[in-house]
Amino acid sequence: MPRRESIRGNVPPELSPAEERICKRCKRNGRLYAFLRRHRHELFDEAFEAELTAMYSDSPKGRPPLPPAMLAMVTVLQAADGTSDESAVNEAIFDRRWQMVLGCLGSDEAPSRRGRWWSFGADSSSTTCTCA
């Protein structure tokens, strides 16, 4: 099975200067964004990412799989902001706080399309995670 990209592996734990500025602006409204960015590497440690990866099998067809931790982080952001799947794609494109948390700051494209996030949410509701 090909190794999936890790949300921990593509974003260093240290904040970039741009991320520091965004976190400073999130002190009153948006502390969750700063928290998720600062602690993402702790929330999605190697063991947890391995368990998330094991929940989903690779398919030989279609696009390469997204990191499961990124999909989980989108789910957290959606729940916190009360956004739909379609709105989540737009937030990932236009909201620098979402981009910071998802590790795609400065990108003008979403890390994924709505359908891939929706299928993760639908699948995760019927899958049991044994993490503590």
N, C-alpha and C positions, 0 to 999 in steps of 0.2 A: 504494500500500500504506500503511495507517495506521501511524504511528510507534508502536512499542511503548514502554511506560514503561520507564525505565532504573533499575536498582538504584542507579546512581550519582546519578541525578537526584532520587530521592525520599528519600534519606538524606544529610545533610551529612557531609563527612569528619570534622568535629569531633565528639567524643563529648559527649553530653548528661550532666548530672550523674548521672542514673540509670545510664547506661552506664558512666561512670567508676567508680561503686560496684560494679557487676557485675564489671568488669575487675579491680578490686582484689581481689575475692573469688576470682578465677580464677587467682591467682598459682601455687598449688601444683597444683591439679587443674583443668584446663580452660584452660590457656594457649592452646590452639588457638582457642577462642572469642574471646579477647581479641585474638589476632593477626588473625583473620579480620575482626573488626569494625574494628580500627585500620587495616587495609590493604586493605579491600574495594574502595575507590575506585582503588587501584593495581592490584589483581589483575584487575579488570574495567574496564579503561580503554576509551575510546571505540572504538578499533580492534577490540578483542576483542569488545566487545558488538555491534558492527556485524557481525562475522563470525558470532557466535552467532545473531543475528537473521536473517541471510541463510540460515542452515541450515534454518529452518522457515518455511514459507509461511503466510500468514494464511488463515483459512477464513471465508467469509462467514456461516457458521452457528455457533451456540453462543456461549459466553462469550468476552469479550475475552481475548487471549493474555496469559499471565504474562510478566514480564521474563525472558528466557533466563538472565541472570546469576543471578537468584534461584533458578531451577531448578537451575543448576549448583552454587550454594552449598548447596542442600538435598542434592544428591548428595554433596558433600564432607562435610557433617555426618553423613549416613547412613553413609558409609564409615568415618568416624572413630569413630562411636558404635556401629556394627554394628546399626543399626535397620532394620526393614522399612519399606515405604511407609506402611503403616497406622500404625506407631509414629511415623513422622516427622510425620504430621499431629498426633498427640497431643503430641509434643515441641514443635511450633510453637505449640500452644495453651497448654501448661502450663510449659514450660521457658523461663525468662527469658533464658538464654544463647542459646538458639536464636532467640528473638524478637529479641534484640539484633543478632545476625548477619544475620537476614533483614529487618531494618528494620521490624518490626511490634511493637516493645516496648510492652507494656501492652494489647495487643489480646486479646480473649477468643475470637477466631476465628482459624483457620489461614488463611494467605494463599491456600491452595488445598485442594482435596480430593485424596485419595489417587490417584484415577484420572488426574488431570492430571500428577502427579509421576511415576507409573509410566510413562505413555506417553512422557514426556520421556526417562526412562532407557532405555526400549526403543528409542526412535528414535536416541538418541545413540550407542548401541553399534554402529549401522550407518552412522554419519555420520562423515566425516573432517574434523577441524579442522586447518587449516594454520598455526595460530598457533605461534610459537616458544616 
